[in-house]
Amino acid sequence: MRKNRLIEALSYPVEQALKKLGANLRTARVCRGLAIADLGERIGAVPRVIDAGQGKAITGIAVYTALLWL
């Protein structure tokens, strides 16, 4: 699999925004008393919930959108 150069070359502001979004999603999940597995089942991707909570750039916009909707 080829590496995505855009992910490797994120600017500092983009990287920080992703981390903040991940932290906010994680905080919202914890405040609502939801487990990662619960959200993962609802959107069909447990590992992606973990990645989104860490603000990883490899997480697709569909995962972020689904988590924000939930």
PDB file of N, H, CA, C and O in Angstrom:
ATOM      1  N   MET A   1       0.833  -1.171   0.000  1.00  0.00           N
ATOM      2  CA  MET A   1       0.000   0.000   0.000  1.00  0.00           C
ATOM      3  C   MET A   1       0.889   1.250   0.000  1.00  0.00           C
ATOM      4  O   MET A   1       1.853   1.343   0.760  1.00  0.00           O
ATOM      5  N   ARG A   2       0.549   2.189  -0.853  1.00  0.00           N
ATOM      6  H   ARG A   2      -0.234   2.114  -1.470  1.00  0.00           H
ATOM      7  CA  ARG A   2       1.323   3.426  -0.924  1.00  0.00           C
ATOM      8  C   ARG A   2       0.970   4.359   0.220  1.00  0.00           C
ATOM      9  O   ARG A   2      -0.168   4.379   0.690  1.00  0.00           O
ATOM     10  N   LYS A   3       1.948   5.126   0.663  1.00  0.00           N
ATOM     11  H   LYS A   3       2.873   5.110   0.282  1.00  0.00           H
ATOM     12  CA  LYS A   3       1.719   6.109   1.715  1.00  0.00           C
ATOM     13  C   LYS A   3       1.106   7.364   1.109  1.00  0.00           C
ATOM     14  O   LYS A   3       1.447   7.760  -0.006  1.00  0.00           O
ATOM     15  N   ASN A   4       0.217   7.970   1.840  1.00  0.00           N
ATOM     16  H   ASN A   4      -0.060   7.648   2.745  1.00  0.00           H
ATOM     17  CA  ASN A   4      -0.405   9.211   1.412  1.00  0.00           C
ATOM     18  C   ASN A   4       0.486  10.370   1.859  1.00  0.00           C
ATOM     19  O   ASN A   4       0.650  10.608   3.056  1.00  0.00           O
ATOM     20  N   ARG A   5       1.045  11.068   0.915  1.00  0.00           N
ATOM     21  H   ARG A   5       0.912  10.875  -0.057  1.00  0.00           H
ATOM     22  CA  ARG A   5       1.977  12.160   1.230  1.00  0.00           C
ATOM     23  C   ARG A   5       1.288  13.327   1.923  1.00  0.00           C
ATOM     24  O   ARG A   5       1.921  14.059   2.683  1.00  0.00           O
ATOM     25  N   LEU A   6      -0.006  13.504   1.667  1.00  0.00           N
ATOM     26  H   LEU A   6      -0.521  12.909   1.049  1.00  0.00           H
ATOM     27  CA  LEU A   6      -0.723  14.599   2.324  1.00  0.00           C
ATOM     28  C   LEU A   6      -0.788  14.392   3.830  1.00  0.00           C
ATOM     29  O   LEU A   6      -0.700  15.350   4.597  1.00  0.00           O
ATOM     30  N   ILE A   7      -0.944  13.138   4.254  1.00  0.00           N
ATOM     31  H   ILE A   7      -1.015  12.359   3.631  1.00  0.00           H
ATOM     32  CA  ILE A   7      -1.010  12.844   5.678  1.00  0.00           C
ATOM     33  C   ILE A   7       0.340  13.067   6.334  1.00  0.00           C
ATOM     34  O   ILE A   7       0.414  13.526   7.474  1.00  0.00           O
ATOM     35  N   GLU A   8       1.402  12.745   5.620  1.00  0.00           N
ATOM     36  H   GLU A   8       1.341  12.372   4.693  1.00  0.00           H
ATOM     37  CA  GLU A   8       2.744  12.908   6.177  1.00  0.00           C
ATOM     38  C   GLU A   8       3.162  14.375   6.250  1.00  0.00           C
ATOM     39  O   GLU A   8       4.054  14.726   7.022  1.00  0.00           O
ATOM     40  N   ALA A   9       2.524  15.235   5.452  1.00  0.00           N
ATOM     41  H   ALA A   9       1.799  14.950   4.825  1.00  0.00           H
ATOM     42  CA  ALA A   9       2.946  16.628   5.371  1.00  0.00           C
ATOM     43  C   ALA A   9       1.880  17.585   5.904  1.00  0.00           C
ATOM     44  O   ALA A   9       1.708  18.680   5.368  1.00  0.00           O
ATOM     45  N   LEU A  10       1.174  17.186   6.938  1.00  0.00           N
ATOM     46  H   LEU A  10       1.313  16.296   7.374  1.00  0.00           H
ATOM     47  CA  LEU A  10       0.158  18.061   7.501  1.00  0.00           C
ATOM     48  C   LEU A  10       0.796  19.308   8.092  1.00  0.00           C
ATOM     49  O   LEU A  10       1.850  19.251   8.724  1.00  0.00           O
ATOM     50  N   SER A  11       0.134  20.431   7.871  1.00  0.00           N
ATOM     51  H   SER A  11      -0.723  20.477   7.357  1.00  0.00           H
ATOM     52  CA  SER A  11       0.628  21.654   8.491  1.00  0.00           C
ATOM     53  C   SER A  11       0.287  21.612   9.981  1.00  0.00           C
ATOM     54  O   SER A  11      -0.616  20.889  10.402  1.00  0.00           O
ATOM     55  N   TYR A  12       1.002  22.375  10.748  1.00  0.00           N
ATOM     56  H   TYR A  12       1.736  22.962  10.406  1.00  0.00           H
ATOM     57  CA  TYR A  12       0.801  22.390  12.194  1.00  0.00           C
ATOM     58  C   TYR A  12      -0.631  22.761  12.568  1.00  0.00           C
ATOM     59  O   TYR A  12      -1.222  22.094  13.417  1.00  0.00           O
ATOM     60  N   PRO A  13      -1.217  23.810  11.961  1.00  0.00           N
ATOM     61  CA  PRO A  13      -2.604  24.151  12.324  1.00  0.00           C
ATOM     62  C   PRO A  13      -3.602  23.032  12.008  1.00  0.00           C
ATOM     63  O   PRO A  13      -4.540  22.815  12.774  1.00  0.00           O
ATOM     64  N   VAL A  14      -3.416  22.330  10.906  1.00  0.00           N
ATOM     65  H   VAL A  14      -2.654  22.506  10.284  1.00  0.00           H
ATOM     66  CA  VAL A  14      -4.318  21.231  10.553  1.00  0.00           C
ATOM     67  C   VAL A  14      -4.161  20.092  11.551  1.00  0.00           C
ATOM     68  O   VAL A  14      -5.149  19.525  12.017  1.00  0.00           O
ATOM     69  N   GLU A  15      -2.930  19.766  11.873  1.00  0.00           N
ATOM     70  H   GLU A  15      -2.127  20.227  11.495  1.00  0.00           H
ATOM     71  CA  GLU A  15      -2.660  18.707  12.843  1.00  0.00           C
ATOM     72  C   GLU A  15      -3.289  19.031  14.196  1.00  0.00           C
ATOM     73  O   GLU A  15      -3.886  18.156  14.824  1.00  0.00           O
ATOM     74  N   GLN A  16      -3.164  20.263  14.646  1.00  0.00           N
ATOM     75  H   GLN A  16      -2.679  20.973  14.136  1.00  0.00           H
ATOM     76  CA  GLN A  16      -3.734  20.675  15.930  1.00  0.00           C
ATOM     77  C   GLN A  16      -5.258  20.664  15.891  1.00  0.00           C
ATOM     78  O   GLN A  16      -5.896  20.291  16.876  1.00  0.00           O
ATOM     79  N   ALA A  17      -5.849  21.067  14.768  1.00  0.00           N
ATOM     80  H   ALA A  17      -5.331  21.369  13.968  1.00  0.00           H
ATOM     81  CA  ALA A  17      -7.308  21.057  14.637  1.00  0.00           C
ATOM     82  C   ALA A  17      -7.845  19.635  14.698  1.00  0.00           C
ATOM     83  O   ALA A  17      -8.882  19.395  15.316  1.00  0.00           O
ATOM     84  N   LEU A  18      -7.158  18.688  14.066  1.00  0.00           N
ATOM     85  H   LEU A  18      -6.315  18.883  13.564  1.00  0.00           H
ATOM     86  CA  LEU A  18      -7.583  17.291  14.116  1.00  0.00           C
ATOM     87  C   LEU A  18      -7.486  16.737  15.537  1.00  0.00           C
ATOM     88  O   LEU A  18      -8.369  16.007  15.986  1.00  0.00           O
ATOM     89  N   LYS A  19      -6.426  17.084  16.231  1.00  0.00           N
ATOM     90  H   LYS A  19      -5.709  17.677  15.866  1.00  0.00           H
ATOM     91  CA  LYS A  19      -6.271  16.623  17.614  1.00  0.00           C
ATOM     92  C   LYS A  19      -7.365  17.207  18.508  1.00  0.00           C
ATOM     93  O   LYS A  19      -7.889  16.513  19.380  1.00  0.00           O
ATOM     94  N   LYS A  20      -7.710  18.475  18.296  1.00  0.00           N
ATOM     95  H   LYS A  20      -7.284  19.039  17.588  1.00  0.00           H
ATOM     96  CA  LYS A  20      -8.758  19.110  19.088  1.00  0.00           C
ATOM     97  C   LYS A  20     -10.111  18.473  18.789  1.00  0.00           C
ATOM     98  O   LYS A  20     -10.894  18.226  19.707  1.00  0.00           O
ATOM     99  N   LEU A  21     -10.396  18.206  17.515  1.00  0.00           N
ATOM    100  H   LEU A  21      -9.760  18.407  16.769  1.00  0.00           H
ATOM    101  CA  LEU A  21     -11.639  17.539  17.144  1.00  0.00           C
ATOM    102  C   LEU A  21     -11.712  16.163  17.797  1.00  0.00           C
ATOM    103  O   LEU A  21     -12.750  15.780  18.337  1.00  0.00           O
ATOM    104  N   GLY A  22     -10.616  15.429  17.746  1.00  0.00           N
ATOM    105  H   GLY A  22      -9.773  15.740  17.307  1.00  0.00           H
ATOM    106  CA  GLY A  22     -10.572  14.108  18.378  1.00  0.00           C
ATOM    107  C   GLY A  22     -10.820  14.186  19.874  1.00  0.00           C
ATOM    108  O   GLY A  22     -11.565  13.379  20.431  1.00  0.00           O
ATOM    109  N   ALA A  23     -10.202  15.146  20.512  1.00  0.00           N
ATOM    110  H   ALA A  23      -9.598  15.801  20.060  1.00  0.00           H
ATOM    111  CA  ALA A  23     -10.389  15.309  21.961  1.00  0.00           C
ATOM    112  C   ALA A  23     -11.837  15.674  22.285  1.00  0.00           C
ATOM    113  O   ALA A  23     -12.402  15.179  23.261  1.00  0.00           O
ATOM    114  N   ASN A  24     -12.435  16.535  21.468  1.00  0.00           N
ATOM    115  H   ASN A  24     -11.976  16.937  20.675  1.00  0.00           H
ATOM    116  CA  ASN A  24     -13.829  16.918  21.686  1.00  0.00           C
ATOM    117  C   ASN A  24     -14.768  15.728  21.498  1.00  0.00           C
ATOM    118  O   ASN A  24     -15.713  15.556  22.267  1.00  0.00           O
ATOM    119  N   LEU A  25     -14.511  14.907  20.476  1.00  0.00           N
ATOM    120  H   LEU A  25     -13.743  15.047  19.851  1.00  0.00           H
ATOM    121  CA  LEU A  25     -15.330  13.714  20.253  1.00  0.00           C
ATOM    122  C   LEU A  25     -15.201  12.740  21.430  1.00  0.00           C
ATOM    123  O   LEU A  25     -16.190  12.167  21.887  1.00  0.00           O
ATOM    124  N   ARG A  26     -13.985  12.566  21.903  1.00  0.00           N
ATOM    125  H   ARG A  26     -13.182  13.032  21.532  1.00  0.00           H
ATOM    126  CA  ARG A  26     -13.745  11.670  23.036  1.00  0.00           C
ATOM    127  C   ARG A  26     -14.452  12.193  24.296  1.00  0.00           C
ATOM    128  O   ARG A  26     -15.066  11.418  25.030  1.00  0.00           O
ATOM    129  N   THR A  27     -14.365  13.495  24.540  1.00  0.00           N
ATOM    130  H   THR A  27     -13.867  14.124  23.944  1.00  0.00           H
ATOM    131  CA  THR A  27     -15.030  14.101  25.692  1.00  0.00           C
ATOM    132  C   THR A  27     -16.540  13.921  25.611  1.00  0.00           C
ATOM    133  O   THR A  27     -17.178  13.573  26.604  1.00  0.00           O
ATOM    134  N   ALA A  28     -17.111  14.154  24.440  1.00  0.00           N
ATOM    135  H   ALA A  28     -16.593  14.436  23.633  1.00  0.00           H
ATOM    136  CA  ALA A  28     -18.553  13.993  24.252  1.00  0.00           C
ATOM    137  C   ALA A  28     -18.972  12.540  24.488  1.00  0.00           C
ATOM    138  O   ALA A  28     -20.007  12.279  25.102  1.00  0.00           O
ATOM    139  N   ARG A  29     -18.166  11.603  24.001  1.00  0.00           N
ATOM    140  H   ARG A  29     -17.325  11.815  23.503  1.00  0.00           H
ATOM    141  CA  ARG A  29     -18.471  10.178  24.183  1.00  0.00           C
ATOM    142  C   ARG A  29     -18.468   9.819  25.664  1.00  0.00           C
ATOM    143  O   ARG A  29     -19.379   9.146  26.146  1.00  0.00           O
ATOM    144  N   VAL A  30     -17.454  10.264  26.377  1.00  0.00           N
ATOM    145  H   VAL A  30     -16.713  10.810  25.985  1.00  0.00           H
ATOM    146  CA  VAL A  30     -17.325   9.950  27.797  1.00  0.00           C
ATOM    147  C   VAL A  30     -18.458  10.608  28.597  1.00  0.00           C
ATOM    148  O   VAL A  30     -19.035   9.973  29.480  1.00  0.00           O
ATOM    149  N   CYS A  31     -18.777  11.852  28.302  1.00  0.00           N
ATOM    150  H   CYS A  31     -18.308  12.368  27.585  1.00  0.00           H
ATOM    151  CA  CYS A  31     -19.847  12.555  29.020  1.00  0.00           C
ATOM    152  C   CYS A  31     -21.198  11.879  28.825  1.00  0.00           C
ATOM    153  O   CYS A  31     -22.057  11.931  29.705  1.00  0.00           O
ATOM    154  N   ARG A  32     -21.382  11.252  27.684  1.00  0.00           N
ATOM    155  H   ARG A  32     -20.684  11.210  26.968  1.00  0.00           H
ATOM    156  CA  ARG A  32     -22.636  10.553  27.402  1.00  0.00           C
ATOM    157  C   ARG A  32     -22.615   9.103  27.881  1.00  0.00           C
ATOM    158  O   ARG A  32     -23.602   8.381  27.746  1.00  0.00           O
ATOM    159  N   GLY A  33     -21.490   8.690  28.437  1.00  0.00           N
ATOM    160  H   GLY A  33     -20.688   9.276  28.548  1.00  0.00           H
ATOM    161  CA  GLY A  33     -21.375   7.345  28.971  1.00  0.00           C
ATOM    162  C   GLY A  33     -21.365   6.259  27.909  1.00  0.00           C
ATOM    163  O   GLY A  33     -21.819   5.141  28.154  1.00  0.00           O
ATOM    164  N   LEU A  34     -20.850   6.581  26.732  1.00  0.00           N
ATOM    165  H   LEU A  34     -20.481   7.489  26.533  1.00  0.00           H
ATOM    166  CA  LEU A  34     -20.805   5.624  25.627  1.00  0.00           C
ATOM    167  C   LEU A  34     -19.422   4.992  25.529  1.00  0.00           C
ATOM    168  O   LEU A  34     -18.405   5.674  25.654  1.00  0.00           O
ATOM    169  N   ALA A  35     -19.399   3.706  25.308  1.00  0.00           N
ATOM    170  H   ALA A  35     -20.225   3.152  25.207  1.00  0.00           H
ATOM    171  CA  ALA A  35     -18.136   2.996  25.115  1.00  0.00           C
ATOM    172  C   ALA A  35     -17.730   3.067  23.652  1.00  0.00           C
ATOM    173  O   ALA A  35     -18.572   3.249  22.772  1.00  0.00           O
ATOM    174  N   ILE A  36     -16.435   2.920  23.398  1.00  0.00           N
ATOM    175  H   ILE A  36     -15.752   2.771  24.113  1.00  0.00           H
ATOM    176  CA  ILE A  36     -15.930   2.917  22.030  1.00  0.00           C
ATOM    177  C   ILE A  36     -16.610   1.820  21.222  1.00  0.00           C
ATOM    178  O   ILE A  36     -16.958   2.022  20.059  1.00  0.00           O
ATOM    179  N   ALA A  37     -16.796   0.663  21.840  1.00  0.00           N
ATOM    180  H   ALA A  37     -16.513   0.499  22.785  1.00  0.00           H
ATOM    181  CA  ALA A  37     -17.426  -0.456  21.133  1.00  0.00           C
ATOM    182  C   ALA A  37     -18.860  -0.121  20.728  1.00  0.00           C
ATOM    183  O   ALA A  37     -19.308  -0.520  19.654  1.00  0.00           O
ATOM    184  N   ASP A  38     -19.584   0.610  21.582  1.00  0.00           N
ATOM    185  H   ASP A  38     -19.220   0.935  22.455  1.00  0.00           H
ATOM    186  CA  ASP A  38     -20.959   0.992  21.260  1.00  0.00           C
ATOM    187  C   ASP A  38     -21.008   1.885  20.021  1.00  0.00           C
ATOM    188  O   ASP A  38     -21.795   1.656  19.102  1.00  0.00           O
ATOM    189  N   LEU A  39     -20.158   2.898  20.018  1.00  0.00           N
ATOM    190  H   LEU A  39     -19.519   3.084  20.764  1.00  0.00           H
ATOM    191  CA  LEU A  39     -20.123   3.792  18.859  1.00  0.00           C
ATOM    192  C   LEU A  39     -19.638   3.057  17.616  1.00  0.00           C
ATOM    193  O   LEU A  39     -20.152   3.263  16.516  1.00  0.00           O
ATOM    194  N   GLY A  40     -18.656   2.210  17.806  1.00  0.00           N
ATOM    195  H   GLY A  40     -18.239   2.043  18.700  1.00  0.00           H
ATOM    196  CA  GLY A  40     -18.128   1.443  16.676  1.00  0.00           C
ATOM    197  C   GLY A  40     -19.181   0.568  16.036  1.00  0.00           C
ATOM    198  O   GLY A  40     -19.237   0.452  14.811  1.00  0.00           O
ATOM    199  N   GLU A  41     -20.021  -0.053  16.856  1.00  0.00           N
ATOM    200  H   GLU A  41     -19.976   0.041  17.850  1.00  0.00           H
ATOM    201  CA  GLU A  41     -21.108  -0.869  16.320  1.00  0.00           C
ATOM    202  C   GLU A  41     -22.104  -0.017  15.560  1.00  0.00           C
ATOM    203  O   GLU A  41     -22.607  -0.427  14.515  1.00  0.00           O
ATOM    204  N   ARG A  42     -22.389   1.161  16.075  1.00  0.00           N
ATOM    205  H   ARG A  42     -21.981   1.494  16.925  1.00  0.00           H
ATOM    206  CA  ARG A  42     -23.392   2.025  15.450  1.00  0.00           C
ATOM    207  C   ARG A  42     -22.931   2.566  14.109  1.00  0.00           C
ATOM    208  O   ARG A  42     -23.743   2.759  13.204  1.00  0.00           O
ATOM    209  N   ILE A  43     -21.624   2.816  13.972  1.00  0.00           N
ATOM    210  H   ILE A  43     -20.964   2.660  14.707  1.00  0.00           H
ATOM    211  CA  ILE A  43     -21.141   3.323  12.680  1.00  0.00           C
ATOM    212  C   ILE A  43     -20.459   2.241  11.855  1.00  0.00           C
ATOM    213  O   ILE A  43     -20.113   2.461  10.695  1.00  0.00           O
ATOM    214  N   GLY A  44     -20.267   1.068  12.460  1.00  0.00           N
ATOM    215  H   GLY A  44     -20.548   0.889  13.403  1.00  0.00           H
ATOM    216  CA  GLY A  44     -19.684  -0.056  11.727  1.00  0.00           C
ATOM    217  C   GLY A  44     -18.171  -0.041  11.612  1.00  0.00           C
ATOM    218  O   GLY A  44     -17.618  -0.626  10.680  1.00  0.00           O
ATOM    219  N   ALA A  45     -17.490   0.618  12.545  1.00  0.00           N
ATOM    220  H   ALA A  45     -17.940   1.093  13.301  1.00  0.00           H
ATOM    221  CA  ALA A  45     -16.027   0.694  12.451  1.00  0.00           C
ATOM    222  C   ALA A  45     -15.400   1.015  13.804  1.00  0.00           C
ATOM    223  O   ALA A  45     -15.104   2.176  14.085  1.00  0.00           O
ATOM    224  N   VAL A  46     -15.198   0.011  14.638  1.00  0.00           N
ATOM    225  H   VAL A  46     -15.439  -0.932  14.410  1.00  0.00           H
ATOM    226  CA  VAL A  46     -14.602   0.236  15.962  1.00  0.00           C
ATOM    227  C   VAL A  46     -13.201   0.851  15.888  1.00  0.00           C
ATOM    228  O   VAL A  46     -12.930   1.822  16.595  1.00  0.00           O
ATOM    229  N   PRO A  47     -12.300   0.313  15.049  1.00  0.00           N
ATOM    230  CA  PRO A  47     -10.947   0.905  15.026  1.00  0.00           C
ATOM    231  C   PRO A  47     -10.947   2.373  14.598  1.00  0.00           C
ATOM    232  O   PRO A  47     -10.102   3.147  15.048  1.00  0.00           O
ATOM    233  N   ARG A  48     -11.874   2.753  13.744  1.00  0.00           N
ATOM    234  H   ARG A  48     -12.560   2.123  13.379  1.00  0.00           H
ATOM    235  CA  ARG A  48     -11.925   4.143  13.277  1.00  0.00           C
ATOM    236  C   ARG A  48     -12.390   5.086  14.377  1.00  0.00           C
ATOM    237  O   ARG A  48     -12.010   6.257  14.383  1.00  0.00           O
ATOM    238  N   VAL A  49     -13.208   4.596  15.311  1.00  0.00           N
ATOM    239  H   VAL A  49     -13.517   3.645  15.306  1.00  0.00           H
ATOM    240  CA  VAL A  49     -13.620   5.422  16.452  1.00  0.00           C
ATOM    241  C   VAL A  49     -12.400   5.748  17.298  1.00  0.00           C
ATOM    242  O   VAL A  49     -12.247   6.872  17.776  1.00  0.00           O
ATOM    243  N   ILE A  50     -11.546   4.774  17.477  1.00  0.00           N
ATOM    244  H   ILE A  50     -11.670   3.861  17.089  1.00  0.00           H
ATOM    245  CA  ILE A  50     -10.313   4.988  18.239  1.00  0.00           C
ATOM    246  C   ILE A  50      -9.426   6.000  17.517  1.00  0.00           C
ATOM    247  O   ILE A  50      -8.893   6.917  18.143  1.00  0.00           O
ATOM    248  N   ASP A  51      -9.266   5.837  16.201  1.00  0.00           N
ATOM    249  H   ASP A  51      -9.699   5.092  15.693  1.00  0.00           H
ATOM    250  CA  ASP A  51      -8.446   6.768  15.417  1.00  0.00           C
ATOM    251  C   ASP A  51      -9.007   8.180  15.476  1.00  0.00           C
ATOM    252  O   ASP A  51      -8.251   9.142  15.614  1.00  0.00           O
ATOM    253  N   ALA A  52     -10.327   8.314  15.372  1.00  0.00           N
ATOM    254  H   ALA A  52     -10.941   7.533  15.260  1.00  0.00           H
ATOM    255  CA  ALA A  52     -10.952   9.638  15.419  1.00  0.00           C
ATOM    256  C   ALA A  52     -10.732  10.289  16.773  1.00  0.00           C
ATOM    257  O   ALA A  52     -10.481  11.491  16.854  1.00  0.00           O
ATOM    258  N   GLY A  53     -10.823   9.505  17.830  1.00  0.00           N
ATOM    259  H   GLY A  53     -11.026   8.528  17.765  1.00  0.00           H
ATOM    260  CA  GLY A  53     -10.600  10.037  19.180  1.00  0.00           C
ATOM    261  C   GLY A  53      -9.189  10.515  19.406  1.00  0.00           C
ATOM    262  O   GLY A  53      -8.932  11.340  20.283  1.00  0.00           O
ATOM    263  N   GLN A  54      -8.270   9.989  18.608  1.00  0.00           N
ATOM    264  H   GLN A  54      -8.479   9.319  17.896  1.00  0.00           H
ATOM    265  CA  GLN A  54      -6.873  10.411  18.700  1.00  0.00           C
ATOM    266  C   GLN A  54      -6.545  11.509  17.693  1.00  0.00           C
ATOM    267  O   GLN A  54      -5.427  12.022  17.670  1.00  0.00           O
ATOM    268  N   GLY A  55      -7.525  11.868  16.860  1.00  0.00           N
ATOM    269  H   GLY A  55      -8.434  11.451  16.878  1.00  0.00           H
ATOM    270  CA  GLY A  55      -7.310  12.922  15.868  1.00  0.00           C
ATOM    271  C   GLY A  55      -6.372  12.515  14.753  1.00  0.00           C
ATOM    272  O   GLY A  55      -5.644  13.352  14.219  1.00  0.00           O
ATOM    273  N   LYS A  56      -6.376  11.238  14.394  1.00  0.00           N
ATOM    274  H   LYS A  56      -6.967  10.559  14.829  1.00  0.00           H
ATOM    275  CA  LYS A  56      -5.482  10.769  13.337  1.00  0.00           C
ATOM    276  C   LYS A  56      -5.976  11.222  11.964  1.00  0.00           C
ATOM    277  O   LYS A  56      -7.169  11.165  11.667  1.00  0.00           O
ATOM    278  N   ALA A  57      -5.048  11.665  11.148  1.00  0.00           N
ATOM    279  H   ALA A  57      -4.078  11.711  11.389  1.00  0.00           H
ATOM    280  CA  ALA A  57      -5.376  12.168   9.814  1.00  0.00           C
ATOM    281  C   ALA A  57      -5.853  11.068   8.877  1.00  0.00           C
ATOM    282  O   ALA A  57      -6.481  11.364   7.860  1.00  0.00           O
ATOM    283  N   ILE A  58      -5.574   9.820   9.189  1.00  0.00           N
ATOM    284  H   ILE A  58      -5.064   9.580  10.015  1.00  0.00           H
ATOM    285  CA  ILE A  58      -5.999   8.728   8.315  1.00  0.00           C
ATOM    286  C   ILE A  58      -7.492   8.443   8.434  1.00  0.00           C
ATOM    287  O   ILE A  58      -8.047   7.701   7.623  1.00  0.00           O
ATOM    288  N   THR A  59      -8.140   9.020   9.428  1.00  0.00           N
ATOM    289  H   THR A  59      -7.690   9.622  10.087  1.00  0.00           H
ATOM    290  CA  THR A  59      -9.571   8.809   9.623  1.00  0.00           C
ATOM    291  C   THR A  59     -10.346   9.566   8.553  1.00  0.00           C
ATOM    292  O   THR A  59     -10.116  10.754   8.328  1.00  0.00           O
ATOM    293  N   GLY A  60     -11.257   8.871   7.902  1.00  0.00           N
ATOM    294  H   GLY A  60     -11.443   7.905   8.085  1.00  0.00           H
ATOM    295  CA  GLY A  60     -12.036   9.472   6.833  1.00  0.00           C
ATOM    296  C   GLY A  60     -13.094  10.434   7.343  1.00  0.00           C
ATOM    297  O   GLY A  60     -13.539  10.347   8.487  1.00  0.00           O
ATOM    298  N   ILE A  61     -13.483  11.344   6.478  1.00  0.00           N
ATOM    299  H   ILE A  61     -13.121  11.414   5.548  1.00  0.00           H
ATOM    300  CA  ILE A  61     -14.495  12.336   6.836  1.00  0.00           C
ATOM    301  C   ILE A  61     -15.821  11.673   7.158  1.00  0.00           C
ATOM    302  O   ILE A  61     -16.595  12.203   7.956  1.00  0.00           O
ATOM    303  N   ALA A  62     -16.103  10.522   6.552  1.00  0.00           N
ATOM    304  H   ALA A  62     -15.475  10.092   5.904  1.00  0.00           H
ATOM    305  CA  ALA A  62     -17.352   9.814   6.830  1.00  0.00           C
ATOM    306  C   ALA A  62     -17.410   9.358   8.290  1.00  0.00           C
ATOM    307  O   ALA A  62     -18.479   9.373   8.900  1.00  0.00           O
ATOM    308  N   VAL A  63     -16.285   8.960   8.843  1.00  0.00           N
ATOM    309  H   VAL A  63     -15.417   8.948   8.347  1.00  0.00           H
ATOM    310  CA  VAL A  63     -16.247   8.533  10.245  1.00  0.00           C
ATOM    311  C   VAL A  63     -16.476   9.734  11.153  1.00  0.00           C
ATOM    312  O   VAL A  63     -17.268   9.655  12.092  1.00  0.00           O
ATOM    313  N   TYR A  64     -15.797  10.840  10.888  1.00  0.00           N
ATOM    314  H   TYR A  64     -15.153  10.905  10.125  1.00  0.00           H
ATOM    315  CA  TYR A  64     -15.999  12.043  11.698  1.00  0.00           C
ATOM    316  C   TYR A  64     -17.451  12.498  11.607  1.00  0.00           C
ATOM    317  O   TYR A  64     -18.049  12.857  12.622  1.00  0.00           O
ATOM    318  N   THR A  65     -18.023  12.490  10.413  1.00  0.00           N
ATOM    319  H   THR A  65     -17.538  12.198   9.589  1.00  0.00           H
ATOM    320  CA  THR A  65     -19.412  12.901  10.218  1.00  0.00           C
ATOM    321  C   THR A  65     -20.365  12.009  11.003  1.00  0.00           C
ATOM    322  O   THR A  65     -21.281  12.502  11.661  1.00  0.00           O
ATOM    323  N   ALA A  66     -20.152  10.697  10.934  1.00  0.00           N
ATOM    324  H   ALA A  66     -19.408  10.296  10.399  1.00  0.00           H
ATOM    325  CA  ALA A  66     -21.012   9.758  11.659  1.00  0.00           C
ATOM    326  C   ALA A  66     -20.912   9.974  13.166  1.00  0.00           C
ATOM    327  O   ALA A  66     -21.921   9.927  13.869  1.00  0.00           O
ATOM    328  N   LEU A  67     -19.719  10.205  13.654  1.00  0.00           N
ATOM    329  H   LEU A  67     -18.899  10.243  13.083  1.00  0.00           H
ATOM    330  CA  LEU A  67     -19.555  10.427  15.095  1.00  0.00           C
ATOM    331  C   LEU A  67     -20.187  11.741  15.536  1.00  0.00           C
ATOM    332  O   LEU A  67     -20.789  11.812  16.607  1.00  0.00           O
ATOM    333  N   LEU A  68     -20.055  12.774  14.722  1.00  0.00           N
ATOM    334  H   LEU A  68     -19.566  12.717  13.852  1.00  0.00           H
ATOM    335  CA  LEU A  68     -20.672  14.040  15.053  1.00  0.00           C
ATOM    336  C   LEU A  68     -22.195  13.911  15.035  1.00  0.00           C
ATOM    337  O   LEU A  68     -22.874  14.529  15.855  1.00  0.00           O
ATOM    338  N   TRP A  69     -22.730  13.128  14.124  1.00  0.00           N
ATOM    339  H   TRP A  69     -22.178  12.626  13.458  1.00  0.00           H
ATOM    340  CA  TRP A  69     -24.164  12.930  14.040  1.00  0.00           C
ATOM    341  C   TRP A  69     -24.690  12.180  15.256  1.00  0.00           C
ATOM    342  O   TRP A  69     -25.747  12.512  15.793  1.00  0.00           O
ATOM    343  N   LEU A  70     -23.938  11.161  15.689  1.00  0.00           N
ATOM    344  H   LEU A  70     -23.079  10.892  15.253  1.00  0.00           H
ATOM    345  CA  LEU A  70     -24.362  10.396  16.865  1.00  0.00           C
ATOM    346  C   LEU A  70     -24.324  11.246  18.102  1.00  0.00           C
ATOM    347  O   LEU A  70     -24.648  10.769  19.190  1.00  0.00           O
TER     348      LEU A  70
END
